[in-house]
Amino acid sequence: MPASKTVKLNTGAEMPTVGLGTWKSAPGAVEHAVEFALRNGYKHIDTAAAYKNEKEVGAGIAASQVPRGSIFLTTKLDNPDQKEASEALESSLKNLGTDYLDLWLMHWPAPMTKDEPAVADPSHDWLDTWKSMEALYKKYPEKLKAIGVSNFSVEFLERLLAVAEVVPAVNQIEMHPSCPSQDVLDFCRGKGIVVTAYSPLGSDNSPLLTNEVVTKLAEKYDVTPANILVSLQANKSGVSVLPKSVTNTRILSNTVIIDLTEEEMKELDAIDKTHHFRACHPSWTGWGSLGFPDCK
């Protein structure tokens, strides 16, 4: 199907399909990346409290001189802050230098302590975190335009939706040909939840960039392998995608989206059958598989 330019959230808001991801984008580099991206057509920026770069992302937004209303800005509630959602929201707003968020996500359904290093905190239920987020969303519509989740499996989404008063607008998950997450995508589509794909290239120095299926299509369309991998997600209905880079040429290149055929999309996602991997396994949280079948 043709690639989308925007995807509609269950709030009615339009989210630009391609956004700039900033995970692992260090202070010093990320300010310029955000400024450059916004000055060159990006309208969607994704960060997180856990990335420790919200202040720099905010500085990049300010330096771009692009009006705030033209930007879709997402950040995320960090695991150790799940008991203090209200304070965490104010901290993110202050760090980003903005009055509101277009989207605020629970980063993981995995409460953690504030220790160094943080460990799993079994005294708190992430469902209570969602209830806190719902309360803030209802109380401060001028600060929170939408709320959602990240790294949620079908199992955890079912637990959430059984009690949720607000259906998450988005579930941001790892998604690429070696981790298509089709079960999550199908479930979210059925509930009107947009899926945002992070790590669409697979990972840093990803083997997908040299996979023969990917390189064959890159040659056919005269684009880079990265373009094929980002385009795959942009061609899926109800999906947005977050390529990340701090290099000007790659930031520009990642906006080249092509229309893939249904057969080509199936061929790409079939890579998973012979070469499955996750760049970000949930076990680091101390909460095990978080319901993902391939992590059990």
LINLIN-V461531 format. One record per run of one state. SS is the DSSP state (A for helix, B for strand, O for the rest). FROM is the first residue (numbers start at 1). LEN is the number of residues. If there is no record, write none. Layout:
ss=SS from=FROM len=LEN
ss=SS from=FROM len=LEN
//
This chain:
ss=O from=1 len=5
ss=B from=6 len=3
ss=O from=9 len=5
ss=B from=14 len=3
ss=O from=17 len=1
ss=B from=18 len=4
ss=O from=22 len=8
ss=A from=30 len=10
ss=O from=40 len=4
ss=B from=44 len=3
ss=O from=47 len=2
ss=A from=49 len=3
ss=O from=52 len=2
ss=A from=54 len=11
ss=O from=65 len=3
ss=A from=68 len=3
ss=O from=71 len=1
ss=B from=72 len=6
ss=O from=78 len=1
ss=A from=79 len=18
ss=O from=97 len=4
ss=B from=101 len=1
ss=O from=102 len=1
ss=B from=103 len=4
ss=O from=107 len=5
ss=B from=112 len=1
ss=O from=113 len=7
ss=B from=120 len=1
ss=O from=121 len=5
ss=A from=126 len=14
ss=O from=140 len=4
ss=B from=144 len=1
ss=O from=145 len=2
ss=B from=147 len=4
ss=O from=151 len=3
ss=A from=154 len=8
ss=O from=162 len=8
ss=B from=170 len=5
ss=O from=175 len=1
ss=B from=176 len=1
ss=O from=177 len=2
ss=B from=179 len=1
ss=O from=180 len=2
ss=A from=182 len=10
ss=O from=192 len=2
ss=B from=194 len=5
ss=O from=199 len=8
ss=A from=207 len=4
ss=O from=211 len=1
ss=A from=212 len=10
ss=O from=222 len=3
ss=A from=225 len=10
ss=O from=235 len=4
ss=B from=239 len=6
ss=O from=245 len=3
ss=A from=248 len=6
ss=O from=254 len=8
ss=A from=262 len=8
ss=O from=270 len=1
ss=A from=271 len=4
ss=O from=275 len=7
ss=A from=282 len=4
ss=O from=286 len=7
ss=A from=293 len=3
ss=O from=296 len=1
//
